[in-house]
Amino acid sequence: MKFLTEGTESLEIADWSFLEGAPRERELLVLAAEGKTDKEIAAMLGLSPETIASYWKRIRLRLNVASRTAAVAAALETIRRHQQLAAAQQLSLLEEELREKRATESELQEALETLRGMLQGLRTAVLLEDVQHRVSFVNHAFLELFRIPQTPSDLLGLESRELFPQTVGTFVEPEASLARIRSILAEGKPVHRETVRLADGRSLLRDYLPLAVGGRLIGHFWQLEEACEQPSSYRQAVLDAEFAQAVAEAVLKIAFRGESGIQDALEAVGRAADVDRAYLFRLDEDGDRMSNTHEWVAPGVTPEKDHLQRMPVSIFPWWMEELRSGRAIAIRSLDELPPEAGAERAILEPQGILSLAAVPIARGSDVLGFLGLDSVRRPREFSKRVVDSLKILAKAIASAAG
């Protein structure tokens, strides 16, 4: 993969999957991206300086870069791009699920709209085509980039070739650019950070990803941005990308398997979010008691499910008011709870909870329960994108409940 940014040399990563299979190397990159020195990293991980140096040597060789700084920069950029590709993949997977199963559940439809909103909010230009090369999604950033005086809804269903006069015509060599697009589609292979130049002097970075389900092509993902864009936080990008992908897979498991897919879904999102517990609470038919029906815990973490059965909802007044109002709860520390949540704090503290996120599971105005994530070994932030993805999973669970 090539990484080209204005004013910097290109960096190449030989094998990005190396990081996914090497947790210690990934820890080094995370901590280095947060500004930690090698001495601090060695102390935090309980390793010798010599071992840290050995890991850096291995990282530089595998990433094909010359320095520690270059390795961190390459990883930052790759993860940020993966975050955006993962959101697009998630959208296409759900669209295909709706087509194949002819799903009409309002919860899944709302999940799809949430994903469209996430892509619509990106600063980078995104275009999704179906397998017949018709526009299935385009965001405002795409229209702004190419100065197209229409709305996204105006272009839905349009054959992509009808967009060529407004897009390819802006490139330095329109015919050569069109030939390259046809070549990319014919090869059917991902393209990462390919530089293209516009007639007005701007340089763009282009990504292409063929979207497939079960080995069958279902569409095409295109993304473009100006070359001066800067990467976002490494750690947050890692969490968002992995969590978005895990939620996409979890939603499909629940859509296909119903209730039997919930436990696997909780494990997938718990691991991807790097939390210690992922759980589901449900209210009884009368709505006056709730029970922890499903729970996943990380290795070494104490399960709490057996202690959290048929609890009166009346002892959680603030919590239930938040859920009934449709609001998510996301806190880095129990100190962020308001004074009126004293009863909730008294229950959370004995469980060793440092940080948590919870979203309501609802059908219409009726709250059926909630879906949550806990961190007990370290405090952590839950980004808006992670919480939004958790809401998508909650809607899928509500749909599975019938």
Buried (B, 14 or more C-beta within 10 A) or exposed (E): BEBBBEEEEEBEBEEBEBBEEBEEBBBBBBBBBEEBEBEEBBEEBEBEEEEBEEBBEBBBEBBBBEEBEBBBBBBBBBBBBBBBBBBBBBBBBBBBBBEEEEBEBEBBBBBBEBBBEBBBBBEBBBBBBBBEBBBBBBBBBBBEBBEBEEEBEEBEEBEBEEBBEBBBEBBEEBEEBBEBBEEBBEEEEEBBBBEBBBEEEBBBBBBBBBBBBEEEEBBBBBBBBBBEBEBBBBBBBBBBBBBBBBBBBBBBBBBEEBEEBBBBBBBBBBBBBBBBBBBBBBBEEEEEBBBBBBBBBBEEBEEBBEEBEEBEBEEBBBBBEBBBEEEBBBBBEBEEBEEEBEBBBEBBEEBBBBBBBBBBBBBEEEBBBBBBBBBBEEEBBBBEBBBBBBBBBBBBBBBBBE
